[in-house]
């Protein structure tokens, strides 16, 4: 039923917790996991005032995220999954919804809150937007 899993992650604690649920989906027939990390362009633009440094900092963030994604990929591969990692720059919810379509996933597994300093009343803003607009079923993991 859930053969292809999209796992959007910011590598936060709650995203790590969601990883445990993915492992259990292996027993329900899951075969492939697409790890997706999105470098939030809005935060990047706020941090970087100098256009010449923008690409350098973006590349540094991309390399750091890829190292973390490789660690997650290796972990999931030991559990028997086929794994693909995507590191993208943009608006997280939009990139997650685009990846859902491009990858033709059967379920999205994500944490309820990420690293954002903004505290939403019930859900993180990225999670909420994905829940409202995704076509695939979503497993939201609470803190």
C-alpha positions as CSV (number, residue, x, y, z in Angstrom):
1,X,0.0,0.0,0.0
2,X,2.7,2.5,1.0
3,X,5.5,1.5,-1.3
4,X,7.1,5.0,-1.9
5,X,7.6,7.3,1.1
6,X,8.5,10.9,0.9
7,X,10.4,11.9,4.0
8,X,10.8,15.7,4.2
9,X,13.3,16.5,6.9
10,X,15.0,19.4,8.5
11,X,17.1,17.0,10.6
12,X,15.4,18.2,13.8
13,X,14.5,15.9,16.8
14,X,10.9,15.5,15.6
15,X,12.1,14.6,12.1
16,X,14.4,12.0,13.7
17,X,11.3,10.6,15.5
18,X,9.5,10.4,12.2
19,X,12.3,8.2,10.9
20,X,11.3,5.5,13.4
21,X,7.8,5.4,11.9
22,X,9.3,4.9,8.4
23,X,11.2,1.9,9.7
24,X,8.0,0.4,10.8
25,X,6.3,1.0,7.4
26,X,8.8,-1.5,6.0
27,X,6.6,-4.2,7.5
28,X,3.6,-2.8,5.6
29,X,5.3,-3.1,2.3
30,X,7.3,0.1,2.0
31,X,10.2,-0.3,-0.4
32,X,11.6,3.1,-1.2
33,X,12.2,6.4,0.7
34,X,12.8,9.8,-0.9
35,X,14.6,12.0,1.6
36,X,13.9,15.7,1.0
37,X,15.7,18.5,2.7
38,X,14.8,22.1,1.6
39,X,17.0,25.0,2.4
40,X,14.5,27.8,3.1
41,X,15.3,30.6,0.6
42,X,13.6,33.1,2.9
43,X,15.9,32.4,5.8
44,X,18.9,32.4,3.5
45,X,18.0,35.8,2.0
46,X,17.6,37.2,5.5
47,X,21.0,35.8,6.6
48,X,23.0,36.9,3.6
49,X,23.2,40.5,2.6
50,X,26.1,40.2,0.2
51,X,25.0,38.6,-3.1
52,X,28.6,37.4,-3.7
53,X,28.4,35.3,-0.5
54,X,24.9,34.0,-1.2
55,X,26.0,31.1,-3.4
56,X,28.9,30.2,-1.1
57,X,26.7,30.0,2.0
58,X,24.0,28.1,0.0
59,X,26.6,25.6,-1.1
60,X,27.9,25.2,2.5
61,X,24.3,24.6,3.7
62,X,23.7,22.1,0.8
63,X,26.9,20.2,1.6
64,X,26.0,20.1,5.3
65,X,22.5,18.8,4.5
66,X,23.9,16.2,2.1
67,X,26.2,14.8,4.8
68,X,23.2,14.4,7.1
69,X,21.1,12.9,4.3
70,X,23.8,10.4,3.5
71,X,23.8,9.3,7.2
72,X,20.0,8.9,7.1
73,X,20.2,7.1,3.7
74,X,22.8,4.6,5.0
75,X,20.6,3.9,8.0
76,X,17.5,3.3,5.9
77,X,19.5,1.1,3.5
78,X,20.5,-1.1,6.4
79,X,16.8,-1.5,7.1
80,X,16.2,-2.8,3.5
81,X,14.9,0.4,1.8
82,X,16.0,1.8,-1.6
83,X,16.8,5.4,-0.8
84,X,17.1,8.6,-2.8
85,X,18.1,12.0,-1.4
86,X,17.1,15.4,-2.7
87,X,18.5,18.7,-1.4
88,X,16.8,21.7,-2.7
89,X,16.5,25.4,-2.1
90,X,13.1,27.2,-2.0
91,X,10.0,27.5,0.1
92,X,9.8,24.2,2.0
93,X,6.0,23.5,1.7
94,X,6.1,24.2,-2.0
95,X,9.1,22.0,-2.6
96,X,7.5,19.2,-0.6
97,X,4.3,19.3,-2.6
98,X,6.3,19.4,-5.9
99,X,8.3,16.4,-4.8
100,X,5.1,14.6,-3.9
101,X,4.0,14.9,-7.6
102,X,7.3,14.3,-9.2
103,X,8.1,11.2,-7.2
104,X,4.6,9.8,-7.3
105,X,4.8,8.9,-3.6
106,X,2.2,6.8,-1.8
107,X,2.7,8.5,1.6
108,X,4.4,11.5,3.2
109,X,5.9,11.1,6.6
110,X,6.9,14.3,8.4
111,X,7.3,15.8,11.8
112,X,4.7,18.1,13.2
113,X,7.2,20.9,13.9
114,X,10.6,21.7,12.5
115,X,13.4,24.0,13.6
116,X,11.5,27.2,13.0
117,X,11.4,29.7,15.8
118,X,7.8,30.5,15.0
119,X,5.5,28.6,17.3
120,X,2.2,27.7,15.7
121,X,-0.7,26.8,18.0
122,X,-1.1,23.2,16.8
123,X,1.2,22.5,13.8
124,X,4.2,24.0,12.2
125,X,3.4,26.1,9.3
126,X,5.1,23.8,6.8
127,X,3.3,20.8,8.1
128,X,0.0,22.6,8.0
129,X,0.4,23.7,4.4
130,X,1.4,20.2,3.3
131,X,-1.5,18.6,5.1
132,X,-3.9,21.1,3.4
133,X,-2.6,20.6,-0.1
134,X,-1.1,17.2,-0.5
135,X,-2.9,14.5,-2.5
136,X,-1.1,11.5,-0.8
137,X,-1.9,10.3,2.7
138,X,0.2,12.0,5.4
139,X,1.6,10.5,8.6
140,X,2.3,13.4,10.9
141,X,4.6,12.6,13.9
142,X,4.2,14.7,17.0
143,X,7.0,15.9,19.2
